[in-house]
Amino acid sequence: MPDTFPALSGGARELLLSLHEYRRRFRAAADGYDGSTGRAAELEQVMADYSVFVTDERGGALLTELERDGSAGVPDLMADLRAESARCAAVMEKYRALKLLEGRAESAGYFANVESCIEQEFGAVELTPASNVLLVGSGSFPMTLLNLAERTGASAVGVDVDAEAVDLGRRVVQLLGSGLDITLENVPAEDLPFTRRATHVIFSSTVEAKYDLLHRLHPSTRDDVVVAMRFGNGLKSLFNYPMQEVDPERWHLIETIRRRDQVFDIAVYVKQLPGREVR
């Protein structure tokens, strides 16, 4: 590391070097996607490495040091890493879907980490066969919807802005979710009739505008809707868009589910209604 940042400790310099290297690896891996699985192994490795990297709590204090120093362009670097890792997460799902459709199903470390978060998505709020679940940012391999529909019998709809992801996701559901009530749409959540009857909404952690969308959905969702907002703060914010403040007259945070060894945490919200006592 050059002596450009003499105020940084050795550990902080090493972290900064790692951040730049991950950005380089992410860009190369994502740019290499051509609709086939030819370069899947490269991306699978960087995603597995990054999942371990962002859940290593020892790096949290070093990241704080970098942010405090202010001389290393860290805010822009962090923003780049969020954007590039989100792009790679989307491509990673495409690789997994394509492999499944080619008869080569497998579970990479990154997916195992994500899947382990699904069990307690809504904390103490349980899903039932009568539940209607909306997932914003369903991706090409809608494992959340497949898991919850199979385990609970709930009706589930996913939306995604990527038409290719929706097409792949539908083919995955057709193959793995026969008989499950799962629908995938390439439309904004606000324009989806299902949104008005959704009992539960999940926002993927890599959806940049998730909090803006949360506010926009307030008037078009049920009064008893429960929202699971996936997020990452601190070191995890290098891989996820972080938690934001919400309008206290619209939404109330009832629980924060923090998972030390998992790539994102979960904030659970309900509507703030006149006369409602929320603890």
C-alpha positions as CSV (number, residue, x, y, z in Angstrom):
1,M,0.0,0.0,0.0
2,P,1.5,3.4,-0.9
3,D,2.2,6.0,1.8
4,T,-0.7,8.1,0.5
5,F,-2.6,7.6,3.8
6,P,0.0,7.9,6.6
7,A,-2.7,8.4,9.3
8,L,-4.2,4.9,8.8
9,S,-3.1,1.9,10.8
10,G,-1.7,-1.2,9.1
11,G,-5.0,-3.0,9.5
12,A,-7.0,-0.2,8.0
13,R,-4.6,0.0,5.0
14,E,-5.0,-3.8,4.4
15,L,-8.7,-3.4,4.5
16,L,-8.6,-0.5,2.0
17,L,-6.5,-2.6,-0.3
18,S,-9.0,-5.5,0.1
19,L,-11.9,-3.2,-0.8
20,H,-10.2,-2.0,-4.0
21,E,-9.4,-5.6,-4.9
22,Y,-13.0,-6.8,-4.4
23,R,-14.3,-3.9,-6.5
24,R,-11.9,-5.0,-9.3
25,R,-12.9,-8.7,-9.0
26,F,-16.6,-7.8,-9.0
27,R,-16.5,-5.7,-12.1
28,A,-14.5,-8.3,-14.0
29,A,-16.8,-11.1,-12.9
30,A,-20.1,-9.2,-13.7
31,D,-18.8,-7.9,-17.0
32,G,-18.0,-11.4,-18.0
33,Y,-21.6,-12.6,-17.9
34,D,-22.7,-13.5,-21.4
35,G,-25.9,-15.4,-20.8
36,S,-24.0,-18.7,-20.3
37,T,-22.4,-20.3,-17.3
38,G,-18.9,-20.2,-18.8
39,R,-17.5,-17.9,-16.2
40,A,-19.6,-19.0,-13.2
41,A,-16.8,-20.4,-11.2
42,E,-15.0,-17.1,-11.1
43,L,-18.0,-15.3,-9.7
44,E,-18.9,-18.1,-7.3
45,Q,-15.4,-17.8,-5.7
46,V,-15.5,-14.0,-5.3
47,M,-19.0,-14.2,-3.8
48,A,-18.1,-16.9,-1.4
49,D,-15.0,-14.9,-0.3
50,Y,-17.0,-11.7,0.1
51,S,-19.6,-13.4,2.2
52,V,-17.0,-14.4,4.7
53,F,-15.3,-11.0,4.4
54,V,-18.4,-8.9,5.3
55,T,-19.4,-11.1,8.2
56,D,-16.0,-11.0,9.9
57,E,-16.6,-8.6,12.8
58,R,-12.9,-7.9,13.2
59,G,-13.2,-5.6,10.1
60,G,-15.9,-3.4,11.6
61,A,-13.5,-1.2,13.6
62,L,-11.1,-0.9,10.7
63,L,-13.9,0.2,8.4
64,T,-14.9,2.9,11.0
65,E,-11.3,4.1,11.0
66,L,-11.3,4.3,7.2
67,E,-14.6,6.3,7.3
68,R,-13.3,8.6,10.0
69,D,-10.0,9.3,8.2
70,G,-11.8,10.9,5.2
71,S,-8.8,10.9,3.0
72,A,-9.2,7.6,1.1
73,G,-12.4,8.2,-0.8
74,V,-14.1,5.5,1.3
75,P,-17.8,6.7,0.9
76,D,-17.5,6.5,-2.9
77,L,-15.6,3.1,-2.7
78,M,-18.4,1.7,-0.4
79,A,-21.1,2.9,-2.8
80,D,-19.2,1.3,-5.7
81,L,-18.9,-2.0,-3.8
82,R,-22.7,-2.0,-3.0
83,A,-23.6,-1.4,-6.6
84,E,-21.1,-4.0,-8.0
85,S,-21.8,-6.7,-5.4
86,A,-25.6,-6.2,-6.0
87,R,-24.9,-6.6,-9.8
88,C,-22.9,-9.8,-9.1
89,A,-25.6,-11.2,-6.7
90,A,-28.1,-10.9,-9.6
91,V,-25.7,-12.5,-12.0
92,M,-24.9,-15.3,-9.5
93,E,-28.6,-16.1,-9.4
94,K,-28.7,-16.3,-13.1
95,Y,-25.8,-18.8,-13.1
96,R,-27.6,-20.9,-10.5
97,A,-30.8,-20.9,-12.5
98,L,-29.0,-21.7,-15.7
99,K,-27.2,-24.6,-14.1
100,L,-30.4,-26.0,-12.6
101,L,-32.1,-25.8,-16.0
102,E,-29.1,-27.6,-17.5
103,G,-29.5,-30.3,-14.9
104,R,-26.5,-29.2,-12.8
105,A,-28.1,-28.2,-9.5
106,E,-25.7,-27.2,-6.7
107,S,-25.7,-25.0,-3.6
108,A,-22.8,-22.5,-3.3
109,G,-21.8,-21.0,0.0
110,Y,-23.4,-17.6,-0.7
111,F,-26.8,-19.2,-1.3
112,A,-26.5,-21.4,1.7
113,N,-25.9,-18.3,3.8
114,V,-28.9,-16.5,2.3
115,E,-31.2,-19.5,2.7
116,S,-30.3,-19.8,6.4
117,C,-31.9,-16.4,6.9
118,I,-35.3,-17.4,5.6
119,E,-36.5,-19.4,8.6
120,Q,-37.0,-16.3,10.8
121,E,-37.7,-13.7,8.1
122,F,-40.6,-12.1,10.1
123,G,-39.3,-12.8,13.6
124,A,-42.2,-13.7,15.8
125,V,-44.8,-13.1,13.1
126,E,-45.6,-16.5,11.6
127,L,-46.7,-17.3,8.1
128,T,-49.7,-19.5,7.5
129,P,-51.5,-21.0,4.5
130,A,-53.7,-17.9,4.5
131,S,-50.7,-15.5,4.1
132,N,-50.1,-13.6,0.9
133,V,-46.4,-12.8,0.6
134,L,-44.8,-10.2,-1.8
135,L,-41.1,-10.3,-2.5
136,V,-39.5,-7.2,-4.0
137,G,-36.4,-8.1,-5.9
138,S,-37.2,-11.8,-6.5
139,G,-34.2,-12.5,-8.8
140,S,-33.5,-15.4,-11.1
141,F,-33.6,-18.1,-8.5
142,P,-36.5,-17.2,-6.1
143,M,-35.4,-19.4,-3.3
144,T,-37.2,-17.3,-0.7
145,L,-40.6,-17.8,-2.4
146,L,-39.9,-21.5,-3.0
147,N,-39.0,-22.1,0.6
148,L,-41.8,-20.2,2.3
149,A,-44.5,-21.5,-0.1
150,E,-43.3,-25.1,0.4
151,R,-43.0,-24.8,4.2
152,T,-46.2,-22.7,4.9
153,G,-48.5,-23.1,1.9
154,A,-48.7,-19.3,1.6
155,S,-49.5,-17.6,-1.7
156,A,-46.4,-15.8,-3.0
157,V,-45.7,-13.2,-5.7
158,G,-42.2,-11.9,-6.6
159,V,-41.5,-8.7,-8.6
160,D,-38.2,-7.8,-10.3
161,V,-37.1,-5.0,-12.7
162,D,-34.9,-7.4,-14.7
163,A,-37.0,-9.2,-17.3
164,E,-34.3,-11.9,-17.9
165,A,-34.4,-12.6,-14.2
166,V,-38.2,-13.0,-14.2
167,D,-38.1,-15.3,-17.2
168,L,-35.4,-17.5,-15.5
169,G,-37.2,-17.4,-12.2
170,R,-40.5,-18.6,-13.8
171,R,-38.6,-21.6,-15.3
172,V,-37.0,-22.4,-12.0
173,V,-40.4,-22.3,-10.2
174,Q,-41.9,-24.5,-12.9
175,L,-39.2,-27.0,-12.3
176,L,-38.9,-26.9,-8.5
177,G,-42.2,-25.5,-7.4
178,S,-44.9,-27.6,-9.1
179,G,-48.1,-27.2,-7.2
180,L,-46.9,-24.2,-5.2
181,D,-48.8,-20.9,-5.5
182,I,-46.0,-18.7,-6.8
183,T,-46.1,-16.0,-9.4
184,L,-43.3,-13.8,-10.8
185,E,-43.9,-10.4,-12.5
186,N,-41.8,-7.8,-14.2
187,V,-43.9,-4.9,-13.0
188,P,-43.5,-2.3,-10.3
189,A,-44.9,-3.4,-6.9
190,E,-47.2,-0.3,-6.8
191,D,-48.9,-1.5,-10.0
192,L,-49.5,-5.0,-8.8
193,P,-53.1,-5.8,-7.6
194,F,-51.6,-8.5,-5.3
195,T,-49.9,-5.7,-3.3
196,R,-53.2,-4.5,-1.9
197,R,-53.9,-7.9,-0.3
198,A,-50.4,-8.8,0.7
199,T,-50.2,-9.7,4.4
200,H,-46.4,-9.8,4.3
201,V,-43.8,-7.9,2.2
202,I,-40.1,-8.8,1.9
203,F,-37.6,-6.4,0.4
204,S,-34.3,-7.9,-0.9
205,S,-31.2,-6.3,0.7
206,T,-29.7,-5.3,-2.7
207,V,-32.7,-3.2,-3.8
208,E,-31.3,0.3,-3.7
209,A,-34.6,2.2,-3.6
210,K,-36.2,-0.2,-1.0
211,Y,-37.0,2.5,1.6
212,D,-38.4,4.9,-1.0
213,L,-40.6,2.1,-2.2
214,L,-41.7,1.2,1.3
215,H,-43.0,4.7,1.8
216,R,-44.7,4.7,-1.6
217,L,-46.4,1.4,-0.7
218,H,-47.9,2.7,2.5
219,P,-51.3,3.8,1.0
220,S,-51.7,0.7,-1.2
221,T,-51.1,-2.0,1.4
222,R,-53.2,-3.5,4.2
223,D,-53.3,-1.9,7.6
224,D,-52.1,-5.2,9.1
225,V,-49.2,-5.8,6.6
226,V,-45.9,-6.9,8.1
227,V,-42.7,-5.8,6.3
228,A,-39.4,-7.6,6.5
229,M,-36.7,-5.3,5.2
230,R,-33.3,-7.0,4.6
231,F,-30.4,-4.6,5.2
232,G,-26.8,-4.4,6.2
233,N,-25.1,-1.8,8.3
234,G,-21.4,-1.4,9.2
235,L,-19.2,-3.9,7.3
236,K,-22.3,-5.6,5.9
237,S,-23.2,-2.4,4.2
238,L,-20.5,-3.2,1.7
239,F,-22.8,-5.9,0.4
240,N,-26.3,-4.6,1.3
241,Y,-28.1,-1.2,1.3
242,P,-28.2,-0.1,4.9
243,M,-31.2,0.6,7.2
244,Q,-32.7,4.1,6.9
245,E,-35.0,6.1,9.1
246,V,-38.7,5.8,8.3
247,D,-41.5,8.2,8.6
248,P,-42.7,7.6,12.2
249,E,-46.2,8.6,11.2
250,R,-46.3,5.8,8.6
251,W,-44.1,2.9,9.8
252,H,-43.0,1.5,13.1
253,L,-39.9,-0.8,13.7
254,I,-41.0,-3.7,15.9
255,E,-38.0,-5.9,15.7
256,T,-34.4,-6.0,14.4
257,I,-33.1,-9.5,13.7
258,R,-29.3,-9.4,13.7
259,R,-27.4,-12.4,12.4
260,R,-23.7,-12.3,13.1
261,D,-22.6,-14.9,10.6
262,Q,-25.1,-14.1,7.8
263,V,-24.8,-11.6,5.0
264,F,-27.8,-9.4,5.9
265,D,-29.9,-8.5,8.9
266,I,-33.7,-8.0,9.0
267,A,-35.8,-5.0,10.2
268,V,-39.5,-5.8,10.7
269,Y,-42.0,-3.0,10.3
270,V,-45.7,-2.6,10.8
271,K,-47.9,0.4,9.9
272,Q,-48.3,3.2,12.4
273,L,-52.0,3.7,12.8
274,P,-54.1,5.9,15.0
275,G,-54.9,4.2,18.2
276,R,-52.5,1.3,17.6
277,E,-50.2,0.5,20.5
278,V,-47.0,-1.1,19.2
279,R,-44.5,-2.5,21.6
